[in-house]
Amino acid sequence: MMISTKGRYALRFLADVAEHQGSGFVPLKDVAARQEISEKYLEIVVKELVKGGLLDTLRGKGGGYRLNKAPEKYTVTEILELTEESLAPVSCLENDAEPCSRASECRTLGMWKGLDQLIRNYFDNITLADLIR
């Protein structure tokens, strides 16, 4: 498993918004400048975050993005599952994987399942609030 640029930028964007939103909306261009990320690429990432229900958006003057729940309520798992195709360490453990004909005799399946659980447990226990502390 390798976390893509999209996943890493989503985490950085959400952490930045959590830090700077106060009681208002944070302009994308401000986050892009602080995080040194292309605005064009960030627009693609943010579109997925809005579509996935992690952000509220407001157009026009004073507009931008804000979290729609407290930073403590966002887990890294939730964010990465939205932006990554999969967090599974091997393809047979992906959510929509075809059942493997070798699963009953696979000597390594238990190991991969264990790693998958470690990854999920680790990311489930990290929130946006943790990232901005």
KOLTORDREN-765775 format. One record per residue: residue in one letter; x, y, z of N, C-alpha, C in turn; residue number from 1. Coordinates in Angstrom, 1 decimal. Each point is the difference from the previous one (the first is absolute). Example, Ala and Ser with C-alpha at 12.3 -4.5 7.8 and 13.67 -1.06 7.14 Angstrom:
! KOLTORDREN-765775
- A	13.2	-5.7	7.8	-0.9	1.2	0.0	0.9	1.2	0.0	1
- S	-0.4	1.1	-0.7	0.9	1.1	0.0	-0.8	1.1	0.8	2
! end
This chain:
! KOLTORDREN-765775
- M	0.8	-1.2	0.0	-0.8	1.2	0.0	0.9	1.2	0.0	1
- M	-0.3	0.9	-0.9	0.7	1.3	0.0	-1.1	1.1	-0.1	2
- I	0.1	1.0	0.9	-1.0	1.1	0.0	0.4	0.9	-1.1	3
- S	-1.0	0.4	-0.8	0.2	0.8	-1.1	0.2	1.5	0.4	4
- T	0.4	0.8	-1.0	0.1	1.4	0.2	-1.4	0.6	0.4	5
- K	-1.0	-0.5	-0.6	-1.4	0.4	0.3	-0.3	-0.2	1.4	6
- G	0.3	-1.1	0.6	-0.3	-0.3	1.4	0.8	0.8	0.9	7
- R	1.3	0.2	-0.3	0.8	0.9	0.8	-0.4	1.4	0.0	8
- Y	-0.4	0.5	-1.2	-0.5	1.4	-0.1	-1.3	0.2	0.7	9
- A	-0.9	-1.0	-0.1	-1.3	0.1	0.7	0.3	0.1	1.5	10
- L	0.9	-0.7	0.6	0.3	0.1	1.4	0.5	1.4	0.3	11
- R	1.0	0.4	-0.8	0.6	1.4	0.2	-1.1	1.1	-0.1	12
- F	-0.9	-0.1	-1.0	-1.0	1.0	-0.2	-0.9	0.0	1.2	13
- L	-0.5	-1.2	0.4	-1.0	0.0	1.1	0.7	0.5	1.3	14
- A	1.2	-0.4	0.3	0.7	0.5	1.2	0.1	1.5	-0.1	15
- D	0.4	0.5	-1.1	0.1	1.5	-0.1	-1.3	0.7	0.2	16
- V	-1.1	-0.5	-0.6	-1.3	0.6	0.2	-0.4	-0.1	1.5	17
- A	0.3	-1.1	0.6	-0.3	-0.2	1.5	0.7	1.1	0.8	18
- E	1.3	0.3	-0.4	0.8	0.9	0.8	-0.5	1.5	-0.3	19
- H	-0.5	0.3	-1.2	-0.2	1.4	-0.3	-1.5	0.4	-0.2	20
- Q	-0.9	-0.9	0.2	-1.4	0.3	-0.3	-0.6	1.0	1.0	21
- G	0.4	-0.1	1.2	-0.6	0.8	1.0	-1.5	-0.2	0.0	22
- S	-0.8	1.1	-0.4	-1.4	-0.2	-0.1	-0.4	0.3	-1.4	23
- G	0.9	0.0	-1.0	-0.3	0.4	-1.3	0.5	-1.1	-1.0	24
- F	-0.1	0.4	-1.3	0.5	-0.8	-1.1	1.4	0.3	-0.4	25
- V	0.8	-1.0	-0.4	1.4	0.2	-0.3	0.1	-0.1	-1.5	26
- P	0.5	1.1	-0.7	0.2	0.0	-1.4	1.1	-1.1	-0.5	27
- L	-0.3	-0.7	-1.0	0.9	-1.0	-0.6	1.3	0.6	-0.3	28
- K	0.0	1.2	-0.5	1.3	0.6	-0.4	0.9	0.3	1.2	29
- D	-0.6	0.3	1.1	0.8	0.2	1.3	0.7	-1.4	0.4	30
- V	-0.8	-1.0	0.0	0.5	-1.3	0.3	1.1	-0.5	-0.9	31
- A	-0.2	0.2	-1.3	0.9	-0.3	-1.1	1.3	0.7	0.3	32
- A	0.0	1.3	0.3	1.2	0.8	0.3	0.7	-0.5	1.2	33
- R	-0.7	-0.3	1.1	0.6	-0.4	1.2	0.6	-1.4	-0.1	34
- Q	-0.6	-0.9	-0.7	0.4	-1.3	-0.2	0.9	-0.3	-1.2	35
- E	0.2	1.1	-0.8	0.8	-0.1	-1.2	-0.5	-1.1	-0.9	36
- I	-1.3	0.0	-0.3	-0.6	-1.0	-0.9	-0.7	0.8	-1.1	37
- S	0.1	-0.5	-1.2	-0.7	0.6	-1.2	-1.5	0.2	0.3	38
- E	-0.5	1.2	-0.3	-1.4	0.2	0.2	-0.9	-1.0	-0.9	39
- K	0.5	-0.1	-1.2	-0.7	-0.9	-1.0	-0.1	-1.4	0.6	40
- Y	1.1	-0.6	0.5	0.0	-1.3	0.5	-0.9	-0.1	1.3	41
- L	0.1	1.0	0.8	-0.8	0.1	1.2	-1.5	0.0	-0.3	42
- E	-0.3	0.7	-1.0	-1.5	0.0	-0.4	-0.5	-1.4	-0.3	43
- I	0.8	-0.8	-0.6	-0.4	-1.4	-0.2	-0.2	-0.8	1.3	44
- V	0.9	0.2	0.9	0.0	-0.7	1.2	-1.2	0.5	0.9	45
- V	-0.2	1.3	0.0	-1.1	0.6	0.8	-1.4	-0.4	-0.5	46
- K	-0.1	-0.1	-1.3	-1.2	-0.4	-0.6	-0.5	-1.4	0.5	47
- E	1.0	-0.9	0.2	-0.3	-1.3	0.6	-0.4	0.1	1.4	48
- L	0.6	0.9	0.8	-0.2	0.1	1.4	-1.4	0.6	0.2	49
- V	-0.4	0.9	-0.9	-1.4	0.6	0.1	-1.0	-1.0	-0.4	50
- K	0.2	-0.7	-1.1	-0.9	-1.1	-0.4	-0.1	-1.1	1.0	51
- G	1.0	-0.3	0.7	0.0	-1.0	1.1	-0.6	0.5	1.3	52
- G	-0.4	1.2	0.0	-0.6	0.5	1.2	0.9	0.5	1.2	53
- L	1.3	0.2	-0.3	0.9	0.4	1.0	0.1	1.5	0.2	54
- L	-0.4	0.7	-1.0	0.1	1.5	0.0	-1.3	0.7	-0.4	55
- D	-0.2	1.1	0.5	-1.0	1.0	-0.5	0.7	1.0	-0.8	56
- T	-0.7	0.5	-1.0	0.6	1.0	-0.9	-0.9	1.2	-0.1	57
- L	0.5	1.2	-0.2	-0.7	1.2	-0.2	0.7	0.8	-1.2	58
- R	-0.8	0.3	-1.0	0.5	0.7	-1.1	-0.1	1.5	0.2	59
- G	0.9	0.8	-0.7	-0.1	1.4	0.0	0.9	0.6	1.1	60
- K	-0.2	1.3	0.2	0.8	0.8	0.9	-0.1	-0.6	1.4	61
- G	1.1	-0.2	0.7	-0.1	-0.6	1.3	-0.2	-1.6	0.0	62
- G	0.0	-0.5	-1.2	-0.2	-1.4	-0.2	1.3	-0.9	0.2	63
- G	-0.2	-1.2	-0.1	1.1	-1.0	0.1	-0.5	-1.3	0.5	64
- Y	0.7	-0.6	0.9	-0.3	-1.3	0.5	0.1	0.0	1.5	65
- R	-0.8	-0.9	0.6	0.1	-0.2	1.5	-0.4	-1.4	0.3	66
- L	0.5	-0.5	1.1	-0.4	-1.3	0.5	-1.4	0.0	0.4	67
- N	-0.7	-1.1	-0.2	-1.4	0.0	0.4	-0.3	-0.8	1.3	68
- K	1.2	-0.4	0.6	-0.1	-0.6	1.4	1.3	0.4	0.7	69
- A	0.1	-0.3	1.2	1.2	0.3	0.8	1.2	-0.8	-0.5	70
- P	1.2	0.5	0.0	1.2	-0.7	-0.4	0.2	-1.4	0.7	71
- E	-0.5	-0.1	1.2	0.1	-1.3	0.7	-0.8	-1.1	-0.6	72
- K	-1.0	0.4	-0.9	-0.9	-0.9	-0.6	0.5	-0.6	-1.3	73
- Y	1.1	0.6	-0.5	0.5	-0.5	-1.3	1.2	-0.9	0.3	74
- T	-0.1	-1.3	-0.5	1.1	-0.9	0.2	0.8	0.0	-1.4	75
- V	1.3	-0.3	0.2	0.8	-0.2	-1.2	-0.5	-1.1	-0.9	76
- T	-0.6	-1.1	0.6	-0.6	-1.0	-0.8	-1.1	0.5	-0.9	77
- E	-0.9	0.8	0.6	-1.1	0.5	-0.8	0.5	0.9	-1.1	78
- I	1.0	0.8	0.2	0.5	0.9	-1.1	0.7	-0.8	-1.1	79
- L	0.8	-1.0	0.4	0.8	-0.7	-1.0	-0.9	-1.0	-0.7	80
- E	-1.1	-0.5	0.6	-0.9	-0.9	-0.7	-0.7	0.8	-1.1	81
- L	-0.2	1.2	0.3	-0.7	0.9	-1.0	0.9	0.3	-1.2	82
- T	1.3	0.2	0.3	0.9	0.5	-1.1	0.8	-1.1	-0.7	83
- E	0.2	-1.1	0.7	0.8	-1.1	-0.6	-1.0	-1.1	-0.5	84
- E	0.5	-0.7	-1.0	-0.7	-1.1	-0.5	-0.2	-1.1	1.1	85
- S	1.0	-0.2	0.7	0.0	-1.0	1.1	1.1	0.2	1.0	86
- L	-0.2	-0.4	1.2	1.0	-0.1	1.0	0.6	-1.4	0.2	87
- A	-0.6	-0.9	-0.7	0.3	-1.4	0.1	1.5	-0.3	-0.4	88
- P	0.8	-0.8	0.7	1.3	-0.2	-0.4	0.2	-1.0	-1.2	89
- V	-1.1	-0.8	-0.2	0.0	-0.9	-1.2	-1.4	0.1	-0.7	90
- S	0.0	-0.3	-1.3	-1.3	0.2	-0.7	-1.1	-0.9	0.5	91
- C	0.3	-1.2	0.5	-1.0	-0.9	0.4	-0.8	0.5	1.2	92
- L	0.5	1.0	0.7	-0.7	0.5	1.2	-0.7	1.3	-0.3	93
- E	0.0	0.5	-1.3	-0.8	1.2	-0.3	-1.4	-0.3	0.1	94
- N	-0.8	1.1	0.3	-1.4	-0.2	0.2	-0.8	-0.7	-1.1	95
- D	0.3	0.3	-1.2	-0.8	-0.6	-1.1	0.8	-1.1	-0.7	96
- A	1.0	-0.6	0.7	0.8	-1.1	-0.7	-0.8	-1.2	-0.2	97
- E	0.3	-0.7	-1.1	-0.6	-1.3	-0.3	0.5	-1.0	1.0	98
- P	-0.8	-0.9	0.5	0.5	-1.0	0.9	1.1	-0.8	-0.6	99
- C	1.1	-0.2	0.7	1.2	-0.6	-0.5	-0.2	-1.6	0.1	100
- S	0.2	-0.6	-1.1	-0.1	-1.5	0.0	1.0	-0.7	0.9	101
- R	1.1	0.7	0.3	1.1	-0.6	0.8	-0.1	0.4	1.5	102
- A	-1.0	0.8	0.4	-0.1	0.5	1.4	0.1	-1.1	1.0	103
- S	-0.7	-1.2	-0.2	0.0	-1.0	1.0	1.4	-0.7	0.2	104
- E	0.9	0.1	-1.0	1.3	-0.6	0.1	1.1	1.0	0.0	105
- C	-0.3	1.3	0.0	1.0	1.1	0.0	0.7	0.0	1.4	106
- R	1.3	-0.2	-0.1	0.8	0.0	1.3	0.3	1.5	0.5	107
- T	-0.3	1.0	-0.9	0.4	1.3	0.4	-1.3	0.9	0.3	108
- L	-1.2	-0.5	-0.3	-1.2	0.8	0.2	-0.1	0.5	1.4	109
- G	0.2	-0.8	1.0	-0.1	0.5	1.4	0.9	1.2	0.3	110
- M	1.2	-0.1	-0.6	1.0	1.1	0.2	-0.5	1.3	-0.6	111
- W	-0.6	-0.1	-1.2	-0.5	1.2	-0.7	-1.2	0.5	0.7	112
- K	-0.8	-0.9	0.5	-1.2	0.5	0.8	0.5	0.7	1.3	113
- G	1.0	-0.5	0.6	0.5	0.6	1.2	0.6	1.4	-0.3	114
- L	0.7	0.1	-1.1	0.6	1.3	-0.4	-1.2	1.0	-0.3	115
- D	-1.0	-0.5	-0.7	-1.1	0.9	-0.4	-0.7	0.5	1.3	116
- Q	-0.1	-0.8	1.0	-0.6	0.4	1.3	0.9	1.0	0.7	117
- L	1.3	-0.3	0.0	0.9	1.0	0.6	-0.1	1.4	-0.6	118
- I	0.0	0.0	-1.3	-0.1	1.3	-0.8	-1.3	0.7	0.4	119
- R	-1.1	-0.7	0.0	-1.3	0.6	0.3	-0.1	0.5	1.5	120
- N	0.5	-0.9	0.9	0.0	0.4	1.4	0.9	1.2	0.2	121
- Y	1.1	0.1	-0.6	0.9	1.1	0.1	-0.7	1.3	-0.5	122
- F	-0.5	0.0	-1.2	-0.6	1.2	-0.6	-1.3	0.3	0.7	123
- D	-0.7	-0.9	0.6	-1.3	0.2	0.7	0.3	0.8	1.3	124
- N	1.2	-0.1	0.5	0.3	0.7	1.3	0.7	1.3	-0.2	125
- I	0.0	0.5	-1.2	0.6	1.4	-0.3	-1.1	0.8	-0.6	126
- T	-0.2	1.2	0.6	-1.0	0.9	-0.5	0.7	1.3	-0.5	127
- L	-0.8	0.8	-0.6	0.5	1.3	-0.5	0.5	0.8	1.2	128
- A	-0.7	-0.1	1.1	0.4	0.7	1.2	1.4	-0.4	0.5	129
- D	0.3	-1.3	-0.2	1.3	-0.5	0.4	1.1	0.6	-1.0	130
- L	-0.4	0.1	-1.3	1.0	0.5	-0.9	0.3	1.5	0.2	131
- I	-0.9	0.8	0.5	0.2	1.4	0.2	0.6	0.4	1.4	132
- R	0.1	-1.0	0.8	0.6	0.3	1.4	1.5	0.2	-0.1	133
! end
